[in-house]
Amino acid sequence: MSSEPTASSAETRSSAVDALWDKVIGQSEAVHALRSAASSPVHAYLIAGPQGSGKMAAAEAFAAELLIRSLTDGSGEPTRSMQDPTPEQAAEMVAGHRHPCVVHVERDGASLSAAQARQVVARAGMAPTTGSLQVFILNEFHLVSDAAPILLKSIEEPASQTVFIVLADDVPDDLVTIASRCVRVDLSAVPAAAVSAALAAEGVATDRADLAAGASGGSMSRARLLASDDGIVERQAAWEHSVEELDGTGATVCALVDELLAGINSLLEPLAAVHEREVSAFEEQSELLGGLPKGDRNRMDARHKREARRVRTDELRSGLASLMAGYRSRTPDDEGRRFVEAAGLVQQVTESLTFNPNESLALRALFTKLDGLAD
């Protein structure tokens, strides 16, 4: 018999989720609060913070820690059955959105619908697929709208085997009551320096890390994508100088919009490569195991579509911000009113991106109005 020491269950559990927590950049206080809460969890948590602050990464790491802890007794000794995943498997499955006991709830349209809310309520009352705990991650809950009253009872008094993790950019009036039923953990905007340092630690050159961090809006996933993109400088410059191209004709507006959107499409290429690798890994695993549930593949495909849509939305927001920076630098001090009007028009388009508008039409309308301001 070997006399070499073996890792304790607590050490195995910690090492399995450490990699997930490492994805939460610049939020040490929030990470400490959540990891401490995992030892004696309550029924619901609200993770609030601006877009790109790492809410989803924190939620998934917390969910993994909760699930892994649920498979041990009070002393930390394992109680899982042969059917339950190991800590390493559980962490990997949560990160890949494949854990059967982690339910990601994403809005189908402009907000979480009443029908989706009823599905959540029904599912939350059912027993976990495996183990003794299930976790619901409700994303973009600040857009909950009319579904809030339907979810209130389940969130404030869920079944004993259910934990809710609610993610929101802020807490609007229709979310106040639900927020009061949750333990709240706040995330702040991630400093560009922290994002740049994280990229550098991953091997990204300093200049590129700084550039990607500055354009990332504090989002680590976006920063990684931008760091792999050779066209970031040219794309930002195109937006910044876009208004200079306007000449009063609709043809120029259409050509300009097409060019800017083509730049966004090029950014999606490295993301598509990541998705292709995930699909290949899924198919290889499915072949080795003699098949995986069709629902797993459907959920992965749906996640890929959401990620692509968010990349487009984030890049549009970044482009519009660059547009206004360029507009400001070229607006004479005695024409401040024109800049204010332009800023208002751009802000309207920026806010509308939440509702997935037709990008081409929205930008054509914007540039047509900006062109008119120059008269």
C-alpha positions as CSV (number, residue, x, y, z in Angstrom):
1,M,0.0,0.0,0.0
2,S,1.4,3.5,-0.9
3,S,2.4,5.6,2.0
4,E,2.1,8.9,0.0
5,P,-0.5,11.3,1.4
6,T,-3.7,11.9,-0.4
7,A,-5.5,15.2,-0.8
8,S,-8.4,15.8,1.5
9,S,-11.9,16.2,0.2
10,A,-11.8,19.9,1.1
11,E,-8.6,20.3,-0.9
12,T,-10.1,18.5,-3.9
13,R,-13.2,20.6,-3.7
14,S,-11.2,23.8,-3.5
15,S,-8.9,23.0,-6.4
16,A,-11.8,22.0,-8.6
17,V,-13.5,25.4,-8.3
18,D,-10.4,27.6,-8.0
19,A,-10.1,27.9,-11.7
20,L,-13.7,29.1,-12.0
21,W,-13.1,31.7,-9.3
22,D,-10.0,32.9,-11.1
23,K,-12.2,34.0,-13.9
24,V,-13.7,36.6,-11.6
25,I,-11.3,39.5,-12.1
26,G,-10.9,42.5,-9.8
27,Q,-13.7,41.4,-7.4
28,S,-11.8,40.1,-4.4
29,E,-14.3,41.2,-1.7
30,A,-17.3,39.8,-3.6
31,V,-15.4,36.5,-4.2
32,H,-14.6,36.2,-0.5
33,A,-18.2,36.9,0.5
34,L,-19.6,34.3,-1.9
35,R,-17.0,31.6,-1.0
36,S,-17.8,32.2,2.7
37,A,-21.5,32.0,2.0
38,A,-21.1,28.6,0.3
39,S,-20.5,26.9,3.6
40,S,-23.9,27.7,4.8
41,P,-26.1,28.9,1.9
42,V,-29.5,30.5,2.0
43,H,-32.2,30.3,-0.5
44,A,-31.4,33.2,-2.8
45,Y,-28.6,35.6,-3.8
46,L,-28.5,38.8,-5.8
47,I,-25.3,39.6,-7.6
48,A,-25.5,43.1,-8.9
49,G,-23.0,45.1,-10.9
50,P,-22.5,46.9,-14.2
51,Q,-22.3,45.1,-17.5
52,G,-18.9,43.3,-17.8
53,S,-18.2,43.2,-14.1
54,G,-18.1,39.4,-14.0
55,K,-21.6,38.6,-12.7
56,M,-22.0,35.4,-14.7
57,A,-18.5,34.2,-13.9
58,A,-19.1,34.7,-10.2
59,A,-22.5,33.0,-10.4
60,E,-21.1,29.9,-12.1
61,A,-18.2,29.6,-9.7
62,F,-20.6,30.0,-6.8
63,A,-22.9,27.4,-8.3
64,A,-20.1,25.0,-8.7
65,E,-19.0,25.5,-5.1
66,L,-22.5,25.0,-3.8
67,L,-23.0,21.8,-5.8
68,I,-19.7,20.3,-4.8
69,R,-20.2,21.1,-1.2
70,S,-23.6,19.5,-1.3
71,L,-22.0,16.2,-2.0
72,T,-20.1,16.2,1.3
73,D,-21.2,15.9,4.9
74,G,-20.6,18.5,7.6
75,S,-17.0,17.3,8.1
76,G,-16.2,17.6,4.5
77,E,-16.2,13.9,3.7
78,P,-17.8,12.9,0.4
79,T,-21.3,11.5,0.4
80,R,-21.9,11.4,-3.3
81,S,-23.1,8.3,-5.0
82,M,-21.4,6.6,-8.0
83,Q,-23.8,8.5,-10.3
84,D,-22.8,11.9,-9.0
85,P,-19.9,13.8,-10.7
86,T,-16.6,14.2,-9.0
87,P,-15.7,17.8,-8.0
88,E,-13.5,18.1,-11.1
89,Q,-16.3,16.9,-13.3
90,A,-18.9,19.1,-11.7
91,A,-16.7,22.2,-12.1
92,E,-16.0,21.4,-15.7
93,M,-19.7,20.7,-16.4
94,V,-20.8,24.0,-14.8
95,A,-18.2,25.9,-16.8
96,G,-19.5,24.3,-20.0
97,H,-23.2,24.9,-19.1
98,R,-23.7,21.1,-19.1
99,H,-24.4,20.4,-15.4
100,P,-28.0,19.1,-15.1
101,C,-28.5,20.8,-11.8
102,V,-27.6,24.3,-12.9
103,V,-30.4,26.0,-14.8
104,H,-29.5,29.1,-16.8
105,V,-32.5,31.3,-17.4
106,E,-32.0,33.8,-20.2
107,R,-34.7,36.1,-21.6
108,D,-36.0,35.1,-25.0
109,G,-37.0,38.6,-26.0
110,A,-36.8,42.1,-24.6
111,S,-37.4,40.8,-21.1
112,L,-38.0,37.5,-19.2
113,S,-41.5,36.5,-20.2
114,A,-44.3,35.3,-18.0
115,A,-44.2,31.9,-19.7
116,Q,-40.5,31.5,-18.9
117,A,-41.2,32.6,-15.3
118,R,-43.9,29.9,-15.0
119,Q,-41.4,27.3,-16.3
120,V,-38.9,28.3,-13.7
121,V,-41.4,28.0,-10.9
122,A,-42.4,24.5,-12.1
123,R,-38.8,23.4,-12.5
124,A,-37.7,24.8,-9.1
125,G,-40.3,22.7,-7.3
126,M,-39.0,19.5,-8.8
127,A,-36.2,17.3,-7.3
128,P,-32.7,17.8,-8.6
129,T,-31.6,15.5,-11.5
130,T,-28.7,14.3,-9.4
131,G,-27.4,15.0,-5.9
132,S,-29.4,17.0,-3.4
133,L,-29.2,20.6,-4.7
134,Q,-30.1,22.5,-7.9
135,V,-29.1,26.1,-8.7
136,F,-31.0,28.6,-10.9
137,I,-29.1,31.4,-12.4
138,L,-31.5,34.1,-13.6
139,N,-29.6,36.4,-15.9
140,E,-30.3,40.1,-16.8
141,F,-33.0,40.2,-14.1
142,H,-33.1,44.0,-14.3
143,L,-35.2,43.3,-17.4
144,V,-37.6,41.0,-15.6
145,S,-40.7,43.3,-16.2
146,D,-44.1,41.6,-15.7
147,A,-42.5,38.2,-14.8
148,A,-41.4,39.5,-11.3
149,P,-44.6,38.8,-9.4
150,I,-44.7,35.2,-10.8
151,L,-41.2,34.5,-9.5
152,L,-41.5,36.2,-6.2
153,K,-43.0,33.3,-4.2
154,S,-40.5,30.8,-5.5
155,I,-37.5,33.1,-4.8
156,E,-38.5,34.1,-1.3
157,E,-39.6,30.6,-0.3
158,P,-38.1,28.0,-2.7
159,A,-38.1,24.3,-2.2
160,S,-35.3,23.2,0.2
161,Q,-33.2,21.7,-2.6
162,T,-33.2,24.9,-4.7
163,V,-30.9,28.0,-4.6
164,F,-31.5,31.1,-6.8
165,I,-28.7,33.3,-8.0
166,V,-30.2,36.5,-9.5
167,L,-28.0,38.6,-11.7
168,A,-28.8,42.3,-12.4
169,D,-27.0,45.4,-13.7
170,D,-29.1,47.4,-11.2
171,V,-32.2,47.2,-9.1
172,P,-35.2,48.9,-10.7
173,D,-38.4,49.5,-8.9
174,D,-40.0,46.2,-10.1
175,L,-37.1,44.3,-8.7
176,V,-36.9,45.9,-5.2
177,T,-39.2,43.4,-3.5
178,I,-37.3,40.4,-4.9
179,A,-34.0,42.0,-4.1
180,S,-35.1,42.3,-0.5
181,R,-35.6,38.5,-0.3
182,C,-32.0,37.9,-1.5
183,V,-28.5,38.2,0.1
184,R,-27.0,40.9,-2.1
185,V,-23.4,40.9,-3.3
186,D,-22.3,43.9,-5.3
187,L,-19.7,43.9,-8.0
188,S,-18.0,47.1,-9.3
189,A,-16.7,47.9,-12.7
190,V,-13.4,46.1,-13.3
191,P,-10.5,48.6,-13.7
192,A,-8.7,48.4,-17.0
193,A,-5.4,47.8,-15.2
194,A,-6.8,44.6,-13.6
195,V,-8.0,43.4,-17.0
196,S,-4.7,44.2,-18.6
197,A,-2.7,42.4,-15.9
198,A,-4.9,39.3,-16.3
199,L,-4.3,39.3,-20.0
200,A,-0.6,39.8,-19.6
201,A,-0.6,36.8,-17.1
202,E,-2.1,34.8,-19.9
203,G,0.7,35.6,-22.3
204,V,-0.8,38.6,-24.2
205,A,1.7,41.3,-25.2
206,T,1.6,44.4,-23.0
207,D,0.6,46.8,-25.7
208,R,-2.2,44.6,-27.0
209,A,-3.3,43.8,-23.4
210,D,-3.6,47.5,-22.6
211,L,-5.5,48.2,-25.8
212,A,-7.9,45.3,-25.3
213,A,-8.5,46.1,-21.7
214,G,-9.3,49.8,-22.5
215,A,-11.9,48.7,-25.0
216,S,-13.3,45.8,-23.0
217,G,-15.6,47.8,-20.7
218,G,-14.2,45.8,-17.8
219,S,-15.4,42.5,-19.3
220,M,-12.7,39.8,-19.2
221,S,-14.4,37.6,-21.8
222,R,-14.6,40.6,-24.2
223,A,-11.0,41.6,-23.4
224,R,-9.8,38.1,-24.4
225,L,-11.7,38.3,-27.6
226,L,-10.4,41.7,-28.4
227,A,-6.8,40.6,-27.6
228,S,-7.1,38.0,-30.3
229,D,-8.4,40.5,-32.9
230,D,-5.9,42.2,-35.2
231,G,-8.4,44.7,-36.4
232,I,-9.2,46.4,-33.2
233,V,-7.3,49.6,-33.9
234,E,-8.7,50.0,-37.4
235,R,-12.3,49.3,-36.2
236,Q,-12.1,51.9,-33.4
237,A,-10.7,54.4,-35.8
238,A,-13.5,53.7,-38.4
239,W,-16.1,54.5,-35.8
240,E,-14.3,57.6,-34.4
241,H,-14.0,59.1,-37.9
242,S,-17.3,57.9,-39.3
243,V,-19.1,61.2,-39.1
244,E,-16.4,62.8,-41.3
245,E,-17.5,60.5,-44.2
246,L,-21.1,61.9,-44.3
247,D,-21.8,64.0,-47.3
248,G,-25.6,64.5,-47.2
249,T,-26.4,61.4,-49.4
250,G,-28.3,58.3,-48.4
251,A,-25.9,56.2,-50.5
252,T,-22.9,57.2,-48.3
253,V,-24.9,56.5,-45.1
254,C,-25.7,53.0,-46.4
255,A,-22.1,52.3,-47.4
256,L,-20.8,53.6,-44.1
257,V,-23.1,51.4,-42.1
258,D,-22.3,48.4,-44.1
259,E,-18.6,49.0,-43.5
260,L,-19.0,49.4,-39.8
261,L,-21.1,46.3,-39.4
262,A,-18.6,44.3,-41.5
263,G,-16.0,45.2,-39.0
264,I,-18.1,43.7,-36.2
265,N,-18.6,40.6,-38.3
266,S,-14.8,40.2,-38.4
267,L,-14.7,40.3,-34.6
268,L,-17.0,37.3,-34.5
269,E,-14.6,35.1,-36.4
270,P,-12.3,34.3,-33.4
271,L,-15.5,33.7,-31.3
272,A,-16.8,31.3,-34.0
273,A,-13.5,29.4,-33.8
274,V,-13.9,29.0,-30.0
275,H,-17.4,27.7,-30.5
276,E,-16.2,25.3,-33.2
277,R,-13.7,23.9,-30.7
278,E,-16.4,23.4,-28.1
279,V,-18.6,21.6,-30.6
280,S,-15.7,19.3,-31.6
281,A,-15.0,18.6,-27.9
282,F,-18.6,17.8,-27.3
283,E,-18.9,15.5,-30.2
284,E,-15.7,13.7,-29.2
285,Q,-17.0,13.2,-25.6
286,S,-20.4,12.1,-27.0
287,E,-18.7,9.5,-29.2
288,L,-16.6,8.2,-26.3
289,L,-19.6,7.9,-24.0
290,G,-21.9,6.4,-26.6
291,G,-24.0,9.6,-26.8
292,L,-24.9,12.6,-24.7
293,P,-28.4,14.0,-24.1
294,K,-29.7,16.0,-27.1
295,G,-30.7,18.8,-24.6
296,D,-27.0,19.3,-23.8
297,R,-26.2,20.1,-27.4
298,N,-29.3,22.3,-27.8
299,R,-28.3,24.3,-24.7
300,M,-24.7,24.7,-26.0
301,D,-26.0,25.9,-29.4
302,A,-28.3,28.4,-27.6
303,R,-25.5,29.7,-25.5
304,H,-23.3,30.2,-28.6
305,K,-26.0,32.3,-30.1
306,R,-26.4,34.4,-27.0
307,E,-22.6,34.9,-26.8
308,A,-22.5,36.0,-30.4
309,R,-25.3,38.4,-29.9
310,R,-23.7,39.9,-26.8
311,V,-20.4,40.4,-28.7
312,R,-22.3,42.3,-31.4
313,T,-24.1,44.4,-28.8
314,D,-20.9,45.1,-26.8
315,E,-19.0,46.1,-30.0
316,L,-21.9,48.3,-31.1
317,R,-21.8,50.1,-27.8
318,S,-18.1,50.5,-28.0
319,G,-18.3,51.8,-31.5
320,L,-20.9,54.3,-30.6
321,A,-18.8,55.5,-27.7
322,S,-15.8,55.9,-30.1
323,L,-18.1,57.8,-32.5
324,M,-19.0,60.3,-29.8
325,A,-15.4,60.7,-28.6
326,G,-14.5,61.6,-32.2
327,Y,-17.5,63.9,-32.5
328,R,-16.6,65.7,-29.3
329,S,-13.0,66.3,-30.4
330,R,-14.2,67.9,-33.7
331,T,-17.0,70.0,-32.4
332,P,-16.1,73.6,-31.8
333,D,-16.7,75.0,-28.3
334,D,-19.3,77.4,-29.7
335,E,-21.4,74.5,-31.1
336,G,-21.9,72.7,-27.8
337,R,-25.7,72.5,-28.5
338,R,-25.0,70.4,-31.6
339,F,-22.9,68.0,-29.6
340,V,-25.6,67.6,-26.9
341,E,-28.1,66.8,-29.7
342,A,-25.8,64.3,-31.2
343,A,-25.1,62.7,-27.9
344,G,-28.8,62.3,-27.3
345,L,-29.3,60.6,-30.6
346,V,-26.5,58.2,-30.0
347,Q,-27.7,57.5,-26.4
348,Q,-31.1,56.5,-27.8
349,V,-29.5,53.9,-30.1
350,T,-27.3,52.7,-27.4
351,E,-30.2,52.1,-25.1
352,S,-32.2,50.4,-27.8
353,L,-29.5,47.7,-28.2
354,T,-31.0,45.9,-25.2
355,F,-34.0,45.0,-27.3
356,N,-32.1,43.6,-30.3
357,P,-33.1,46.1,-32.9
358,N,-32.3,45.8,-36.6
359,E,-28.7,47.1,-36.4
360,S,-28.5,48.3,-40.0
361,L,-31.8,50.3,-39.9
362,A,-30.9,51.8,-36.5
363,L,-27.5,52.9,-37.6
364,R,-28.8,54.3,-40.9
365,A,-31.4,56.3,-39.1
366,L,-28.7,57.6,-36.7
367,F,-26.2,58.7,-39.3
368,T,-28.9,60.3,-41.4
369,K,-29.9,62.4,-38.3
370,L,-26.2,63.2,-37.5
371,D,-25.7,64.2,-41.1
372,G,-28.7,66.6,-40.7
373,L,-27.1,68.2,-37.6
374,A,-24.2,69.3,-39.7
375,D,-26.4,71.6,-41.9
